Amino acid sequence: MTSTLTSYMLLSRNLATSLQRKGNEPIVARETAYYQANIGKVKSIDDFMGDQRLYSYAMKAFGLEDMTYAKAFMRKVLTEGASDSTAFANRLADDRYVAFAKAFDFAAGATAQGTDPTMVTEDYVLPAASAKLTLSTALAASYDFSGTNEASFTVSSQLDATTTKSAAIVLNKATFSGKVVDLTKVSQADIAAAINAQIDASGADGLAGKVQVGLTANGSLGFETTDYADLGLDGEQGGTGVNADTIYFAGGTNRTVTVNNAALSAPGQTAVDIGNGTDPSPSANVKGVVDAYLQQSLEGDAGAEDTGVRLALYFARKAPTLRSGYDILGDPALTQVINTVIGLPATSSATTSDALAVRASLIASKVDFASFNDPAKVEAFARRFAAIWDAQNNTATDPILALFSNDQA
């Protein structure tokens, strides 16, 4: 049997290749393809939970595979979401439920609908009104786009009964470089102008001329549909073929405007809230879920062979998000890793809030959480765990490790 340390190093040293190999396995590839092809069709929690393949794939991606059967429990997690501090997911000790609720919020995004003409009196008809959408949160006075900050979202509009157009919007350092005086102080007006510029750049096949953006009195971004007329190549009304007219009215119940957060442009970018939160919709987060599924599959297979390898891989994945001893104590797997490395006994006695506080403080005094922002230090910590795990559990696999076992005095 290969040692935990050796197995972990083989996987972590070539993690991208290991994940790619896992993704190419026939069963994994088939389930991934199904998820990619169908998650965008889901419009509600009922749709999602009613498709067992989609639901099971998502549960595994978030490390909740063992709870797949508990549909009433998970429906409550999804129904209440995670935006309210009193929501069910936020009252649970396990933050995986919060992450799941955010990732599969099928009400995510914001939509406004236009109106049809309304008869007020026999002599007066209230004209059709455009779709007007104001994002729920006002913009900050200014934003710092000098580094990795980014807002990424999609603006779309249903133009008539059968036609929907969209434009992808990305606000980051590249967007504003050379266009604003100070990248650390990008104003509300700069942001609105940049969005309008990208809408215009989307052209006739996008939203150019069909949606405009402005600032409301309280500093929120406001989106409004507009009348659109393309008179064809001849520029005159009527005609067929290349001279045919294309006309969309700003109002009517078919006309909508929608804003949905999208995935960030690169892994190193940091999401910025411009009024619609920062969580992408399920259809925009496909890659994130697929990547998580492959990672969970890899860790699961490794754990079937060696629990220590699974724990080391899991720690390496979670380490950059850890900030305190409480983050450790809230996760049994991380607790086992940290206890092993710093030599603490099991936490069964830490059952009161005071005992937990003492335990969290003790962990914080022995673990440099800031160092986990450095991938090299995370890797060193994970390897240290694997070596100690070997010394405690796998001395028969490598004669050298026997030197570290407790019975070698």
Steps between C-alpha positions, in 0.01 A plus 500: 500500500629844406545742789255784557772757439607343171141463375413856595812641332429308179149647484576855616810540284294430189158607626382648169594180318337288770177699471505481121549125517210473743282712269576268208373190678188383308250522787630835623511642147144386431360655818693822445372531143143452625542769763651746252223440249207526740569733794425805283148367441416495871279788610387394846584291804234248391668462160838457666403246764274318255797412280685242709811503281543876521420510870734211586784653298460833679483338844821308438675813371436670835603201709138428598462165326404327825203741535358442151218291645391779739295693247268671748803629691675619182182659366490714814863598442424605143163662567628731775826574319793663675453876464309533829700439817203308645475265200519128575839453332652780709379336820683177422852446626622367164580775248459258208126561519549876467720448196243264347212742560694783336608290202149376423296813554264479203353838587844660469527806283250776447233538231254772405214475251338760281125563479240500227274803435225533762157653450445761774185656356316466171701793369840436657740208457806477722781422257723194526785550747859388465656245734688685774731314736677660796758285678418453866819646651644844433852526362780605730630854449800354315669167426859381486567324170878533518547131589296183465154642579239417239126512440383253238138466394265456205229742394225344290169613359210312353409713198184325384330164543788306341812720513742557788832684471778545753830670569785383724632772732841486670623783721862463607843659471515443125158661454599829664872525417553816297138606545502631858746725680542280807433125492468500878207743484270391218181701537136398467478695175810321366336165571174593327693633199707181475187283506337709227817477293503122522128481416566713192798282409278191502357627172175427321522133595525605864332782690631805316214752484268272696598565864649805667654541846497796736522592867196540722465778756645279775798386293372160387545372146180525299437304178223591253387353171484733200326506161717351228467546127730373225366602160724264311770568246297762312419699815136533395180357645381179344692266280604137505821304524796724592262799492254349746417700813563372853296680766467429872286709733634600841180393675255212502479196727737305275772759557732437794841593632698261720834520679674177605843472658749301297817308579811714541736527205791324674561296819702778664230765470301628800124551469367852558136578575360772275147460640402143418713300742794290387358147471466376140184324386509117473526517121795742528686288753517176300879485490525559876262212574671267252843578646366435851344170387829379353687603816248319721521192277879501516500542878238229541696249295818587687319457831379155401866399484639715782304728732812707565536592132141618486548711811818654362337585167197646676716713728703634205176602327345668804810658657488837316150564643596437864524802728460377858487204735121503469531427127688186598268392780196531275638233265578150632741419214702819550495444874657158448773646277588782740485279808737257331753766406508697825452200726164577658269223624145462368260785579228288662541692826454841333122503509422836665550842343773579752681175425475564127638851547798362689555236235474754215746728675743213550483408132553864399811516718652200321384555141599796282181546299650789301760260360221303330479776240833365371448180292852380585430520873165325459677221315767474770233477770308232308817295450584534867156362585545211256839411649363502857197300387735242354702486820185443704311268265713358220837400642478167322507671161847649533776380737628857541164610642531243776765724650227753580247268657422519868629149573850579375653636821 
